[in-house]
Amino acid sequence: MTPDAKPFVARVLVYPRAEVLDPQGRAIEGALERIGFDGVQRIRAGKSFEVALRAASSTEASEAVDRMCRQLLANPIVEDYSVEWIRA
Amino acid sequence: MDPGVKCGIVVFPGSNCDHDVYHVLGHVLEQETLFLWHQKTSLEGCELIVLPGGFSYGDYLRAGSMAAHSPIMAAVRRHAEAGGRVLGICNGFQMLLEAGLLPGAMRRNRDLRFLSVDVHLRVERDDLVYCSGYRRGEVLRMPIAHAEGNYVDTDEALDDLERSGQVVFRYVDSEGNLASGANLNGSKRSIAGVCSAEGNVLGLMPHPERCAEDLLGNGDGLALLAGAVQAGGGAELTAAVGG
């Protein structure tokens, strides 16, 4: 890491892929319906992670977070991920 | 007397079936068996590596996902890639999926419940060392105990898996027929266990080590572990020594 590395903060969102059955989302959908919320079309239950890191540039930070997602934070067989930057 | 193989059971923080497997391999089958702490980087010459059941790392993130990156897993990967035997049971199966040593992934059980119950399995392959004590089509009874055993993959990947004969066990009814009522966790195509293309890596959700003695009411799992410790039994073994 270079000494002039700058702080970045990313928010990673991980959701079950659309074609994968999401039992948690389905259960929450059912519960919302039971307590009277009509018109709920779909719930996907996912996870979010806040990743604070230091990197030399925004490109480097973004590549690092992408690798984290592919290697650990998401399982690409059943989950999709997206990254938002809180501190870019 | 079968000389057998040296067995290593990897212990992760949160493993809880390690001693059950040790009992069957070490005491019932009388094999040289040792525990391998997950921080180790060597398999100490073990030829059969067992990743046992439990809740490694509290099942944080996804079941098996942290354990899949433990220090010892690099050695397990080399062992598997060299043709060595690796058996993942329950949480161990989840680790093999997360580590990419077996295809597919796990989701929460269809009905979101932790399932602890006996199920029936149909043996789909009898040409693997692990299944040498079974006949193809034979129906076994084994316990399951998991919350994330709902096996999934894309339809194309599942077609490939079937074509290459990597489905080893399926959930069935007591007659050996596929039935949605027998597939309690909702696994795609009722898949309970799969192997690598070469057949040396096997993962399954049911617990053979919990049904390996008639004295305890069910001995159906013993043949699987007895097969796993058979000496020789294919080219895969010779390549594995020292992995």
Interface residues (C-beta under 8 A of the other chain):
Chain A: P16 E19 V20 L21 D22 P23 Q24 A27 Q71 L72 L73 N75 I77 V78
Chain B: L61 R62 S65 H69 E98 G104 A105 R107 R108 N109 R110 D111 L112 N150 V152 D153 T154 G186
